[in-house]
């Protein structure tokens, strides 16, 4: 049986066919952006085993949950709504997915919401265990999202807060005054995604050199690298070793 990237020649023997869109030139190409989420994993016969092209993954729409949410989720929402008068203005939607409660927060309100989540006696989310970034290129006009994982050690509960900003205005308040653990985590989100946390005490790069251009975990950041010397031999970066779709 012939593979999708092979076609028979005149003698009926399958021969390799150059994949559509492949290029042998450098620098690296930009990944495609589409609602289907193309080019994340898989192989299309180019010899590429990095997972750069192949799989077409349909994105599932994120819809607002309807009440009752189940478990303690309703109690968390009710407690926040009671303790925070600006709840209706600050909370864009509530999502329950994969057993997690996510409150989508307007970016300019994120520090206020965190303050209430930590201090209110009915909530008591004392720990922010993670601040991370995500890039929804092609799926959301405000493609840069910041995700906060909060834990209540008093009530043994967890909740996610999520705020979205655009590439053109990637600003939102820092939560380091509420959760000091967010310090280096916000710096990493800034370094990798270019999200600016206003009011951060020292918002500088933490992984890349200070003079690095761009933000490597944005999905429109080109695939590539720098040559590496190993035992006297120079190994070229991936984008100069093979062709990518």
Secondary structure, DSSP 4 states (H G I P E B T S, - for coil): ---TTEEE-TTS-EEE-PPTT----SSPPPPP--TT-BSSS---SSS--SS-S--B-PPPP-----S---TTHHHHHHHHHHH-TTHHHHEEEEEEETTEEEEEE-GGGHHHHHHHHHH-TTT---EEEEEEEEE-TTT-SS-EEEEEEEEETTTTEEEEEEEEE-STT-EEE--TTT-TTHHHHHHHHHHHH--EEET-TT---SSS-TT--S-TTSTTSPP----EEETTEEEPPGGGTS---
